Amino acid sequence: MPIIFSKSSFISCIVGLKDIQKGTLLGAFLLARIAEIKYFRVNIVACIFSLLILVFVKNDMVNLICIGAVGFFASSVL
């Protein structure tokens, strides 16, 4: 018997995931549609860019966003 998800149950399932699980799920989805090496390079460059911003910017909100971005890009590479 196939499992059928409605749009709202799928969204609530995604919202209930932890951040690293969301990044991994999105990473797997994108990796199925993009060449592996190109996907890896984009994630590493974005992660390095976020780290550089984190090092040189002293704003608390920007730092929190960069920490989240580094976590997201690193979890997408898994």
Rosetta constraint file for C-alpha pairs under 8 A:
AtomPair CA 5 CA 9 HARMONIC 6.08 0.50
AtomPair CA 5 CA 10 HARMONIC 6.00 0.50
AtomPair CA 6 CA 10 HARMONIC 6.20 0.50
AtomPair CA 7 CA 11 HARMONIC 6.24 0.50
AtomPair CA 8 CA 12 HARMONIC 6.11 0.50
AtomPair CA 9 CA 13 HARMONIC 6.02 0.50
AtomPair CA 10 CA 14 HARMONIC 6.26 0.50
AtomPair CA 11 CA 15 HARMONIC 6.09 0.50
AtomPair CA 12 CA 16 HARMONIC 6.14 0.50
AtomPair CA 13 CA 17 HARMONIC 6.75 0.50
AtomPair CA 14 CA 22 HARMONIC 7.03 0.50
AtomPair CA 17 CA 21 HARMONIC 5.91 0.50
AtomPair CA 17 CA 22 HARMONIC 6.16 0.50
AtomPair CA 18 CA 22 HARMONIC 6.28 0.50
AtomPair CA 19 CA 23 HARMONIC 6.25 0.50
AtomPair CA 19 CA 72 HARMONIC 7.41 0.50
AtomPair CA 20 CA 24 HARMONIC 6.13 0.50
AtomPair CA 20 CA 71 HARMONIC 7.27 0.50
AtomPair CA 20 CA 72 HARMONIC 6.71 0.50
AtomPair CA 20 CA 75 HARMONIC 5.73 0.50
AtomPair CA 21 CA 25 HARMONIC 5.99 0.50
AtomPair CA 21 CA 75 HARMONIC 7.88 0.50
AtomPair CA 22 CA 26 HARMONIC 6.06 0.50
AtomPair CA 23 CA 27 HARMONIC 5.87 0.50
AtomPair CA 23 CA 72 HARMONIC 5.31 0.50
AtomPair CA 23 CA 73 HARMONIC 7.30 0.50
AtomPair CA 23 CA 75 HARMONIC 5.49 0.50
AtomPair CA 23 CA 76 HARMONIC 5.10 0.50
AtomPair CA 24 CA 28 HARMONIC 6.07 0.50
AtomPair CA 24 CA 75 HARMONIC 5.56 0.50
AtomPair CA 24 CA 76 HARMONIC 4.86 0.50
AtomPair CA 24 CA 77 HARMONIC 7.65 0.50
AtomPair CA 24 CA 78 HARMONIC 6.85 0.50
AtomPair CA 25 CA 29 HARMONIC 6.24 0.50
AtomPair CA 25 CA 76 HARMONIC 7.79 0.50
AtomPair CA 26 CA 30 HARMONIC 6.15 0.50
AtomPair CA 26 CA 76 HARMONIC 7.04 0.50
AtomPair CA 27 CA 31 HARMONIC 5.88 0.50
AtomPair CA 27 CA 75 HARMONIC 7.82 0.50
AtomPair CA 27 CA 76 HARMONIC 4.47 0.50
AtomPair CA 27 CA 77 HARMONIC 6.90 0.50
AtomPair CA 28 CA 32 HARMONIC 6.26 0.50
AtomPair CA 28 CA 76 HARMONIC 7.48 0.50
AtomPair CA 29 CA 33 HARMONIC 7.05 0.50
AtomPair CA 30 CA 34 HARMONIC 6.07 0.50
AtomPair CA 30 CA 39 HARMONIC 7.93 0.50
AtomPair CA 31 CA 35 HARMONIC 6.81 0.50
AtomPair CA 31 CA 36 HARMONIC 6.27 0.50
AtomPair CA 31 CA 39 HARMONIC 6.66 0.50
AtomPair CA 34 CA 38 HARMONIC 7.16 0.50
AtomPair CA 34 CA 39 HARMONIC 6.29 0.50
AtomPair CA 35 CA 39 HARMONIC 6.16 0.50
AtomPair CA 36 CA 40 HARMONIC 6.11 0.50
AtomPair CA 37 CA 41 HARMONIC 6.13 0.50
AtomPair CA 38 CA 42 HARMONIC 6.22 0.50
AtomPair CA 39 CA 43 HARMONIC 6.28 0.50
AtomPair CA 40 CA 44 HARMONIC 6.15 0.50
AtomPair CA 40 CA 77 HARMONIC 6.42 0.50
AtomPair CA 41 CA 45 HARMONIC 6.04 0.50
AtomPair CA 42 CA 46 HARMONIC 6.07 0.50
AtomPair CA 43 CA 47 HARMONIC 6.01 0.50
AtomPair CA 43 CA 73 HARMONIC 5.51 0.50
AtomPair CA 43 CA 74 HARMONIC 7.45 0.50
AtomPair CA 43 CA 76 HARMONIC 7.40 0.50
AtomPair CA 43 CA 77 HARMONIC 6.89 0.50
AtomPair CA 44 CA 48 HARMONIC 6.11 0.50
AtomPair CA 44 CA 73 HARMONIC 7.26 0.50
AtomPair CA 44 CA 74 HARMONIC 7.78 0.50
AtomPair CA 45 CA 49 HARMONIC 6.06 0.50
AtomPair CA 46 CA 50 HARMONIC 6.13 0.50
AtomPair CA 46 CA 73 HARMONIC 7.08 0.50
AtomPair CA 47 CA 51 HARMONIC 6.21 0.50
AtomPair CA 47 CA 69 HARMONIC 7.08 0.50
AtomPair CA 47 CA 70 HARMONIC 5.21 0.50
AtomPair CA 47 CA 73 HARMONIC 5.73 0.50
AtomPair CA 47 CA 74 HARMONIC 7.00 0.50
AtomPair CA 48 CA 52 HARMONIC 6.18 0.50
AtomPair CA 49 CA 53 HARMONIC 6.31 0.50
AtomPair CA 50 CA 54 HARMONIC 6.12 0.50
AtomPair CA 50 CA 66 HARMONIC 5.29 0.50
AtomPair CA 50 CA 67 HARMONIC 7.72 0.50
AtomPair CA 50 CA 69 HARMONIC 6.56 0.50
AtomPair CA 50 CA 70 HARMONIC 6.18 0.50
AtomPair CA 51 CA 55 HARMONIC 6.24 0.50
AtomPair CA 51 CA 66 HARMONIC 6.89 0.50
AtomPair CA 51 CA 67 HARMONIC 7.95 0.50
AtomPair CA 51 CA 70 HARMONIC 6.92 0.50
AtomPair CA 52 CA 56 HARMONIC 6.36 0.50
AtomPair CA 53 CA 57 HARMONIC 5.76 0.50
AtomPair CA 53 CA 63 HARMONIC 7.90 0.50
AtomPair CA 53 CA 66 HARMONIC 7.11 0.50
AtomPair CA 54 CA 58 HARMONIC 7.85 0.50
AtomPair CA 54 CA 62 HARMONIC 7.51 0.50
AtomPair CA 54 CA 63 HARMONIC 5.47 0.50
AtomPair CA 54 CA 66 HARMONIC 5.88 0.50
AtomPair CA 54 CA 67 HARMONIC 7.47 0.50
AtomPair CA 57 CA 62 HARMONIC 7.30 0.50
AtomPair CA 57 CA 63 HARMONIC 7.20 0.50
AtomPair CA 58 CA 62 HARMONIC 7.82 0.50
AtomPair CA 58 CA 63 HARMONIC 7.24 0.50
AtomPair CA 59 CA 63 HARMONIC 6.21 0.50
AtomPair CA 60 CA 64 HARMONIC 6.28 0.50
AtomPair CA 61 CA 65 HARMONIC 6.29 0.50
AtomPair CA 62 CA 66 HARMONIC 6.12 0.50
AtomPair CA 63 CA 67 HARMONIC 6.14 0.50
AtomPair CA 64 CA 68 HARMONIC 6.27 0.50
AtomPair CA 65 CA 69 HARMONIC 6.11 0.50
AtomPair CA 66 CA 70 HARMONIC 6.06 0.50
AtomPair CA 67 CA 71 HARMONIC 6.25 0.50
AtomPair CA 68 CA 72 HARMONIC 6.09 0.50
AtomPair CA 69 CA 73 HARMONIC 6.04 0.50
AtomPair CA 70 CA 74 HARMONIC 5.92 0.50
AtomPair CA 71 CA 75 HARMONIC 6.00 0.50
AtomPair CA 72 CA 76 HARMONIC 6.15 0.50
AtomPair CA 73 CA 77 HARMONIC 6.60 0.50
AtomPair CA 74 CA 78 HARMONIC 7.17 0.50
